[in-house]
Every structure is written in C-alpha cells, then in structure tokens.
C-alpha cells in the first residue's frame, strides 16, 4: 500500500539513494533512545531543519514502537532492521531527502487495515499512524520475503526566496 500525504512535491524526479546507515536491532524499547539519537544526528548532517528533524525522529520512533507492540506482540529480542538512505537527484553532492526502511519478521500487516483511530476520539494512543502520514512525504507498507516493510521518505524543504528588492 502506498500512501502519500499530498506533499509529494518531488515525486516527479528520479532519485538515487546512498546507504547512510543500517541498524540491526532487537525489539527492545530501551534501544529506541539510541535510534532516536542516531537519526537526529543523521538528519542534522543532511541539513534538515530542526522541525523536520523532530518530525522524522518521532515518525521512526512511533513506527518502531508499533512494530514492537503490534507485529511482535510485545515480545522482546526479535529482529528489526532499520536502513537509512540519503536521496539525491542528478547531483550526488546535493542531498534531496532521507529514506527510512524498517523491516521486521512479525505478524503480517494488512495495509488496508492500517488506519489510526478517528481524530475526534480524544484519548491517549492510536494517533501514531496519523502523525507518521502527516509528517512524512511518502509512507509505503508492504510484505516481501516474509517480512513487513515500512518505507518512509522525507524530502528537504525547498528554501523560500523572498521576492522584491532587499535593503531598501
């Protein structure tokens, strides 16, 4: 299932990806702080604005928590692979975004049933999927080779230029 939040401003471009980092971890909530810190630094190195960095980190954190809670039904010690790739277009020196791929061997996910609870149902929990879809530019769920895969992409914001003369 492919999902876009309508912000696919660069979907028309052809992108290439370079591996930044691949983490092989076990389902353990204590590991989440390490992933958050690592991703924060990676997003900073790729020149994401602080607001975008926080959105990326929260999205990945939420997705990993969901893997542990739902796909692995709270069991610890089960494998999760998190891959971070830098996206670029024609110029390999110019980063255009980050791709995060999560893979687990948990209970098969039916993408058509992945729906957060209604936003008007105000209570704790259940809004992580809404947040992920709102924060990331691309969100895709799939199952390949017996593994659940969640691919999330965040593009760098296009710098705004001011019109008119400056300094007058």
ABEGO torsion letter per residue (X at the ends): XBBBAGABAAAABBBBBBBABBBBBBBBAAAAAAAAAAAAAAAAAAGBBAAAAAAAAAAAAAAAAAAAAAAAGGBBGBBBBBBBBBBBBABAABBAEBBBBBBBABBBBBAAABBBBBAABBBBEGAAAAAAAAABABBBBBBBGGBBBBBBBBBBBBBBBBBEBBGX
